[in-house]
Amino acid sequence: MAELSHINQNRQPVMVDVGAKSLTKRRAVARAVMVMPETVYDLLEKEDFKTGKGAVIQTAIIAGIMGAKKTGELIPLCHSLGMDNCQIDIQTIPSRQLIITCTASIEAKTGVEMEALTGASIAALTIYDMCKALSHDIIIQEIKLMEKTGGKSDFIREA
C-alpha cells in the first residue's frame, strides 16, 4: 500500500528529501475547465474576451504563469523550483466552456505537477475575478492533472 510522502515515522509533516535523486527531464500538464453563463460567454465572445479590466485571456495566461512560478511559496512543503518552461493555453468551446491547459517542464530531482496544477488554477481564478461583475454564476468545474513524465512513474489521464 502506498504511503503519504510528506509524513515522517512520527506522523509529523516533512518536506520530501530529494537530495539523493538524479536530475531528469520532467513535464506535467494540468487542465482546468470553466463553464460560463450564456449571457457572459456571448458578451465576452462578442468583445473578443476584452473587458474594462483588460484582455481576459491574455491576463489569465500571464497570471497562470506567475502562479506556477510561485507554487513553492503557496503550498507548504512543496519544493521551490525554477522551471525551464511554463505555458498556458486557453481554448473557448461553443458550449460556453473555457479549457485552460498549463504545461510545465524542468530538469530537476522532483516533478512539476503542483506547478502545472497551480498555473491552471490561477488562470481560472483570474478569469473568474475579471468576469464576476457580469455574473457570479461562473463555475470552475474541475482542475486535474492530465499527465506527468520523467519521475519514478509516468501518468497519463485518458480524458
N, C-alpha and C positions, 0 to 999 in steps of 0.2 A: 504494500500500500504506500502511496506517495505521502511525503511529509511536507509540512509547510516550510518554506525556505527561510523565513525571517523570524523564526522562533528557535532559541537555543535549548539545550538539555534541561535548563531550569525554567523553561516556558516563558522566557523574557524575550522582548523584541531585540533583534540584532540586524545589522547590515550584513548582507551576504559577502563573505570574503572571496574575492575573485583573483587574489594575488597569484595563485598557482595556475590559473587558466592561461591558455595560449591565445594570442591575438588571432581573430578570424574575421572575415568579412561577414557582417551581419546586416540583415534587412528585415523591415517589418512594414506591413500595410494594414491600416485600420480604416474603418468606414463608419460614418455617421449618416443617418437618414432623417431628414426633416420633412414634415408634412405641413403645408401652409393652407390657411383658409382660402377658398376660391377667390374671394374679393382681393385679398392681399397678393396672392400669386399673380392674378391677372393684372393688377395695378403695377407690380414690380416688373412683370414681363413687358408691359407696355412702355415702361420708362427705362428699359434695359437694365433693371436692377440698380438704379441710381435713386438716391433719396436726398433730402435736405441735409442729412448727416454725412453724405458721401456715397461712393460706389460700394454697394453692399458686398458683392462677390470679391472684389479686389481687396477691400478692407478685411474681410474674413480670411482670405488667403494669408495676408501679412500677419494677422493676429494668430492664426493657427501655427505658422512657423515660429513666431515669437514664443507661443505657449510651449511648443515642443522643445525649444531650446532651454526653457526654464523648468522642465519636468523635475529635475533633481532638487529644485528649490520648493516645489509644490507638494511632492509626495514623500512622506517620511520614509527613510531607509532606502530610497531609490538612489542609485549612483548618479552623480553628475557627469554627463557625457558631452563631449564636444563633437557633435555629429558631423559626418562628412557631407551629408546632403539631407535635405528635407523638402518635400514638395507637397503642396495641397492642390487637389483638383476638385472643382465643384461643377457638377452637371445638373442642369434643370431637366426635369422629366414632366411631360404634359399632365401627368396625374397629380400635379401640384406638389411634387416632391423635389427636394434637393438632395443629391447624393454627394457627400463630402468624403474624399479619399485622401488620406495622409500616408505618404511613403517616406520612411526614414531609413538611412543607412549609415554604417560606421564600420571601421576596422577596430575591434575592441575585444575585451575579455568578457563583456556582458552584452546582452541584447538591447534592442531599441523598441521593444513592444510598447513600453509605457510612453515613450516619446511619440510614437505614432498615434496611440490612443488619445493622448493629451492634445496633440495637434488637431485631430479630427473634432474632439470635444470643444476646444476653444474656438475653432472656426464656427461650429454650430451655435455656440453661445453668443458669438459676435453677431451672427445673423439675427438671432432672437432679439438681442439688445437693440439692433438698428431698426428692427421692424415692429417691436412691441407697441409702439404708439398707434399702429394701424390695427392691431388685434393681439390679445393675449391668448388666442386660441391656436397659436403656433405650437407644434408638437415636435420635440426631438424624440423620434420614435425608437431609435436604437443606436448604440455605439458598440462596435465589435471588432475584434482582431480578425483580419481576413487571412493573413499569412505571416510567417516568420521563418527565416532561414539563417543558417550559419552558426547555430549554437549546438548544444548537446543533442537536440532533436528539432527537426523541421515540423512546421504545421501549415496546412492549407485547408481553409474552410471552403466547402463546395458552393455554398450560397450565402 
